[in-house]
Amino acid sequence: MASRRIQVDRFKSKGRAQCEECGGPPRQWTRERARVHADLKRHTVRFVIEDTTIYSRKGSS
């Protein structure tokens, strides 16, 4: 079986923070900013980072 070249591209999005008590649209905070907000306000903050990997075969078959 011939080996085929696979290209791998990986992308991480900026973090998005969503405070359950404050509501509103997600904020582009850092993890530290989300942690400080949760600590000072005694709120629950959900912090999400998307990590996407794309695998594609390059060249002819």
N, C-alpha and C positions, 0 to 999 in steps of 0.2 A: 504494500500500500504506500503510495507516494505521500510524502509529508506536504501539507499545505500551510501557507503562511497565514496566520491569524493576527489581525491587528486588534489591540485592546486599547480602548479610550476610557478614561475614568474621570468623572466630574463630581465635585462636591459643591452643593449649593451653600449660600450663606445661611446662617442659622435664622430661624423664625421663632419668636416667642409669642405665646398666647396666654394672657393672664385670665384665669377663669372668673375672677371677681371684677376686674376692670372692664372686661369685654372689649369690643371694638375689633378692628382688623389686626392680624398678626404684625408684630413689630420686628424689625431687623436688629435685634440686640445680640450681644455676645453672650456666651454662657455665663460669664461673670456678672454681666449686667442683669440677666434674668435671675441669677442666684441672689444678688443684692436686693432686687425688688421683692422677691419672695421673703427674704429675711426681714427687711425693714417694714413692709406692709402686712406681713403675715398672710400673704396670698399664695395661691397655687399657680405656678407658671409651667406650662408645657413648652419644652424647647425641642425643635425638630430640625435635623439636618438631613437632606436627601443625598444619598450616595448612589450614583448611577454608573454602571459599567456597560459599555457597548462592545460586543465582539463582532468582528466582520472579517470575512474571508477576502483576501486581496489576490488579484491575478486571475488568470483563466483556469478552467478546470482541466 
